[in-house]
Amino acid sequence: MTLAPSPILTLNDGRGIPQLGLGVYKVPEPEAAEVVRTALTAGYRHLDTAALYENEAGVGRGLAESEVARDDVFVTTKVWNDRHGFDETLRAFDESIGKLGLDYVDLYLIHWPAPRQDRYVETYRALERLRSDGRARSIGVSNFHIHHLERLMGETDVVPALNQVELHPWLPQTAVREFDAAHGILTEAWSPLARGRMLGNELLAGLAAKHGKSEAQIVIRWHIELGNVVIPKSMTPSRIVENLDVFDFSLDADDLAAIATLESGERTGRDPDDAD
């Protein structure tokens, strides 16, 4: 089953990114290829992995084994905290792209600012080099607070194209989204369903019944309505398809106001200021 394609958002460097993609966090490497093939068959054209996930080889294999052309798929990967620094980041990128079996990635991110190391500016300068060499078409960051972004933009030349942060109705990241938008940075949501913990919520169940959709589809559509790039993760073929099937309905103002009441500030992951 192939669904309608995701809308394409424009990054600040002029490149397009599918608004809805597949995240592969905690997908075991042996199973990653099949998950990727399933997603591409369903209609996904955006894959998000990272060195930390230890499944880049499987993601690359799934892409190579699919019938979808490489240039039609937007591929993101990330440098992990233990590889910060200019030269080390360049080596880490070489390893990632080798595992993926690709000549370039569409987006390369600093996975966390790791502020105690205080090397994210140096690391980002390596990303700028990769961008100028054409090996990373676009560059950005993940888990950056506003103060991390302000410092980065003050000390480097290329404004990040995207900031990927934990974002869901409990943690809508309003201030970060507003800052990103004011500086031409797209906001991308990881853990868009709060690692599945939001499902079973009475309010979301009511909205799901109203629209004839699942609770997960309601939350994913909420992200779409906010303008977020969103990368829900699933290994179940039916849910992979379901997560993409969100472009045939809209949430109204009352729906959005109701979802806004769920904000609690709760995180499912670490605060970036506390991450090594």
Long-range contacts (C-beta under 8 A, 24 or more apart in sequence): 1-41, 1-42, 1-241, 2-41, 2-42, 2-43, 3-42, 3-43, 3-241, 3-244, 3-245, 3-247, 4-43, 4-247, 4-248, 5-43, 5-45, 6-43, 6-44, 6-45, 6-46, 6-244, 6-247, 7-224, 7-247, 9-186, 9-227, 9-229, 11-138, 11-161, 11-162, 11-186, 12-159, 12-161, 12-184, 12-185, 12-186, 13-138, 13-161, 15-106, 15-137, 15-138, 15-161, 16-74, 17-46, 17-74, 17-106, 17-107, 17-138, 17-162, 17-186, 17-229, 18-44, 18-45, 18-46, 18-74, 19-224, 19-228, 19-229, 19-230, 20-44, 20-46, 20-220, 20-224, 20-229, 20-230, 20-231, 20-232, 20-243, 20-244, 20-246, 21-45, 21-46, 21-47, 21-48, 21-74, 21-76, 21-229, 21-230, 21-231, 22-46, 22-47, 22-48, 22-231, 22-232, 22-233, 22-240, 23-48, 23-190, 23-231, 23-232, 23-233, 24-48, 24-49, 24-53, 24-55, 24-59, 24-233, 25-50, 25-53, 25-190, 25-233, 26-53, 26-233, 27-53, 27-55, 27-58, 27-233, 27-235, 28-55, 28-58, 29-54, 29-55, 29-57, 29-58, 30-58, 31-58, 31-235, 32-57, 32-58, 32-59, 32-61, 32-62, 33-58, 33-59, 33-61, 33-62, 33-65, 34-62, 35-62, 35-235, 35-240, 36-61, 36-62, 36-63, 36-66, 37-62, 37-65, 37-66, 38-237, 38-240, 39-240, 40-66, 40-67, 40-68, 40-73, 41-66, 42-240, 42-241, 42-244, 43-244, 44-240, 44-244, 45-72, 45-73, 45-74, 46-73, 46-74, 46-76, 46-231, 47-73, 47-74, 47-75, 47-76, 48-76, 48-77, 48-164, 48-231, 49-75, 49-76, 49-77, 49-78, 49-100, 50-77, 50-78, 50-80, 50-109, 50-111, 51-77, 51-78, 51-79, 51-80, 51-83, 51-92, 51-95, 51-96, 51-111, 52-78, 52-80, 52-111, 56-96, 56-99, 56-100, 57-99, 57-100, 57-101, 59-100, 60-99, 60-100, 60-101, 60-102, 61-101, 63-100, 63-101, 63-102, 64-101, 70-102, 74-106, 74-107, 75-100, 75-102, 75-105, 75-106, 75-107, 76-105, 76-106, 76-107, 76-108, 76-109, 77-105, 77-107, 77-108, 77-109, 78-108, 78-109, 78-110, 78-111, 78-142, 79-108, 79-109, 79-110, 79-111, 79-123, 79-127, 80-111, 81-111, 81-112, 81-114, 81-117, 81-275, 81-276, 84-110, 84-114, 84-117, 84-119, 84-120, 84-122, 84-123, 85-119, 85-122, 85-123, 85-126, 86-122, 86-123, 86-125, 86-126, 86-129, 87-126, 89-123, 89-126, 89-127, 90-126, 90-129, 90-130, 93-126, 93-130, 93-135, 93-136, 97-135, 103-135, 104-134, 104-135, 104-136, 104-137, 105-135, 105-136, 105-137, 106-136, 106-137, 106-138, 107-136, 107-137, 107-138, 107-139, 107-140, 107-161, 107-162, 108-136, 108-138, 108-139, 108-140, 109-139, 109-140, 109-141, 109-142, 109-162, 109-164, 110-140, 110-141, 110-142, 110-144, 111-142, 111-143, 112-142, 112-143, 112-272, 112-275, 113-141, 113-143, 113-144, 113-145, 113-148, 113-272, 113-275, 114-275, 114-276, 115-148, 115-272, 115-273, 115-275, 116-276, 117-276, 120-148, 120-152, 121-151, 121-152, 121-155, 121-156, 124-152, 124-156, 124-160, 125-156, 127-158, 128-156, 128-157, 128-158, 131-158, 138-162, 140-164, 140-185, 142-188, 142-190, 143-272, 143-275, 144-272, 145-176, 145-272, 145-273, 146-175, 146-176, 146-179, 148-272, 149-179, 149-180, 149-183, 149-185, 153-183, 159-183, 159-184, 159-185, 160-185, 161-185, 161-186, 162-186, 162-187, 162-188, 162-229, 163-187, 163-188, 164-188, 164-189, 164-190, 164-229, 164-231, 165-189, 165-190, 166-190, 166-191, 166-267, 166-268, 166-269, 167-191, 167-192, 167-223, 167-228, 168-192, 168-193, 168-194, 168-198, 168-219, 168-268, 169-194, 169-198, 169-219, 169-222, 169-259, 169-260, 169-262, 169-263, 170-194, 170-198, 170-262, 170-263, 170-264, 170-265, 170-266, 171-263, 171-264, 171-265, 171-266, 171-267, 172-226, 172-260, 172-263, 177-226, 177-227, 177-228, 181-227, 186-229, 187-227, 187-228, 187-229, 188-228, 188-229, 188-230, 188-231, 189-223, 189-228, 189-229, 189-230, 189-231, 190-231, 191-268, 191-269, 192-219, 192-220, 192-223, 192-228, 192-230, 192-231, 192-232, 193-219, 193-220, 193-232, 194-266, 194-268, 195-268, 197-268, 198-262, 201-262, 203-258, 203-259, 203-261, 203-262, 204-259, 207-251, 207-255, 207-258, 207-259, 210-255, 211-249, 211-251, 212-249, 213-246, 213-249, 214-242, 216-242, 216-243, 217-242, 217-243, 217-245, 217-246, 218-251, 218-255, 218-259, 219-259, 220-246, 221-246, 221-249, 221-250, 221-251, 222-251, 222-256, 222-259, 225-250, 225-251, 225-256
